[in-house]
């Protein structure tokens, strides 16, 4: 109760939309910026206690903040995650610990996809607000040749399709070219009036930064390459990196 008073000395700032259990979880966060972020996200995305605990454990604040400058981090804390462009929905890495796959156990792309489908609710939580599931192995046909997109979603806030390609190996330029093909097809054949250009996300076990940089240079498409992890991140390491950004 003492800590609650110190964190919220002005009672009008306490939202009636959050339960006492929410505030007990929030009071366990020592950093003011981080606590403020999770409080705003609980309100913005209507998180229950389990969702709040999971996002804290997966270091969502640090993962989002590390892609931003100091001013953007402060804004993230004050307002929560504001989704205005395709880049705003991207995380790096994506944390898939809920799939319960051993880090040392090799998994095929087919098995990874099935695990995600079996845990779709958790995967949607990791993706973030606004995602609606459309289908898996979504077939498109070009000149009598069939292609299959691993996962297709629709983002209701950005009003666009989001295509996800799963790679359990280190990606190469062919994977990026393939996603570019998918995006071109959706832009020409699936978009309707009023919708925005589709977004492509390649989720890879390992990423070559230099290859990605050169393969996407001058690319006008919303194409992103992110890594995924099968375990919770080292929060202390993320906090250390974030503090360096804040202290610049």
N, C-alpha and C positions, 0 to 999 in steps of 0.2 A: 504493500500500500504506500509505503514511503517512496519507493521508486516510481510508482504510478504518479504520485503528486509531483515529483521532481521532473518527470518527463512531460506531464500534462498539467502544469500549474493553472492554466486557464481552462476551466471545465467546458466552456463553450466550444473548444476545439475538439472535444471528444465526440465522435460520431455515434449516434444512436443506432446506426445501421450495423455496427460491429458489436459482437457479444463480449462479455467479460473474458471468455476463453480466448478470443482473438487478442485482446490486450495483454493477457498473460503471456502469450507467445511473443507478441511484439516487444514486451518489456524485457525479454531475454536477449534482445539485440542491443548491444552497447553503443554501436555507431549511430549517431543521430541521422545521418544521410540515409543509411541502409534501412533503419527503422521507418523513416518517413516514406521511403519508396514502397516497402511492403504494405504499409497502411493504405497508401493510395491505390495500390494494385488490388488489395482486398475489396476496396470500394468500387473500383472501376470494373473488376471482373467477377465480383460476387463470389470470392473464394470462401470455401468452408475451412475448418481448422486443418483437415488433412491436406488440402491443396496448399494452404499457407505453409505448413510444415515441410511439405515436399519441395516447394520452391525455395524455401530457406536452405534446406539441406543440399539442394543442387546449385546453390550460390547464384541464383538468377540475377540478382542485382549486380554482382561483380562481372558476370559474363556479358551483360548488356553494357555496363559502364565502361569496360575496357576498350570498346570500339568508339568511344566518344572523347571529346576534349573536356577540359575542366568545366566550362560553362554548361555544356550539354549534360554533364553528370549532375550538376546542381539542379538543372531543370528536370532531369529524370527523378531526382529525389523529391522535388516539390510537387510535380504533377503526375508522376507515374509514367508508364510507357505510352507515349502518344504515337499513334500509327497514322502516318500521312503518306509515306512512300514505301516501295518494296523493301528498301534497306532496313526500314524500321521493324520488320518482322523477322529479320535474320538473326540467328544466334550462332556463336562459334566458340566453343563446340556445343553441339546438342548432347544432352545427357540422357542416356537410355538405360539407366541402371534398373528400371522397372521390368526390363525384358528378362532379367535373371539369367544372363548368358555369361559364362566364365570368360575372363579376359584372355586366358590361355587356351580356350577351346575354339578351334576354327569353326566358323559358321558360314554357310553358303548364302548367297543373296536371296535365294528362295526361302530359306529358313528364317533369315532376318526379316523378310517381308511378312511371313506368316506370324512371327512373334509380334510384330507391330500391329497387325490386324487383330490378334488375340488380346492385345492390350491397347486397343484403339483409344479408349477414354483417357488413359494416361499419356498416350502420344499426343492427343489433342491438347492436353494441358501443357505439355512441353512446347508444342508449336506456339501456343498463345491464343489470345482472344481473336475471335472472328472467323476461325477456320471451320468449314463444313466438309465432311468427307463425301466425295463423289464416287470413287471407285478404285479398284486395283487392277493391274494388268490391262490398262485402258488401251484398246486397240485403235490404231489409226492406219489407214491404207494409202499408199502412194504408188501409183503405177503398178497395181496388183501385188505389191509387196507389203506385208503386214509388219507393223512395229508395235511394241507394247511398252507403255509407260508404267513404271512400278506403282506409283500412287498419284492420284489426282484429287486435289481439294479445290474448294472455292472460298475466297476470302470476301465476306460480305461487307467489310468496312472499306476495303480497297476496290471492291467490285471487279475482281479478276480471278482467273484460274491460277492455281499454284501447282506446278508439276514437280514431283520429287523422284529422283533417280537414286537408287541405293547401290553403293559400291563397297564391297568388302576388301578390295585391294587398293593399292595406290592408283589414283586416277591418271589417265594420260589425255593427250589432246583429242583423241577420238571420242572420249566420253563427253567432253565439252562440245565437240561438234555435233554429237548425237542429240544433246539437250537443246542446242541451237536449232536443230531440225524440228524437234517437238514444238518449240516455242513459235517457230515460223508457221507451222501447221495450225496451231491453235489461234494464232493471230489472224490468219486468213480464213479458216474454216469454222472455228468455234465461237469467236467473239461476235457479240451482237451490239447494236447501237447502244451507247451509254456505258459500255464496259471499258475497262482499261486493259492495257497490254498484259499478257500472262507473265508470271514469274516462274523461273526455273531454279530449283535447288538441287545440287548434287551433294548427297550425303556420303562422305567417304571415310573409310577407316584411316587413311593417311593422305596428306595433301602436299604436293610440291609447290611451294609458294612462287618460285620463279616461273615454272611451267604455267601456272594459273595466270600469273601476271601477263605473260606474253600471249597466251591463248585467248585472253579476253580484252586485250588492248583495243581501244576504239570501238568496242562492241556496244551497240545501242540497246541491246536486249537486257531485260532484267534477269541476268543469269548470275547465280552465286554458288560458290563452292565452300562447303563447311565440313568440318570433321565431326564425327560422333564419338562419344566415349561410352563404354559399357559399365562405368563405375562413377561414383560421386567424385567431383574434383577436390583437389587440395585447397580448402578455403583459405588457409593462411598464406599460401603462395599467391592466390588471386588477390587477396587483400594487400599484400606487399606490393604487387604490381600496380594496383589501383592507387595506393598511397603515393607512389612515385609520380603518377600522372597528376594527382591533386596538388603535389608539392612543387611541380614545375612552375 
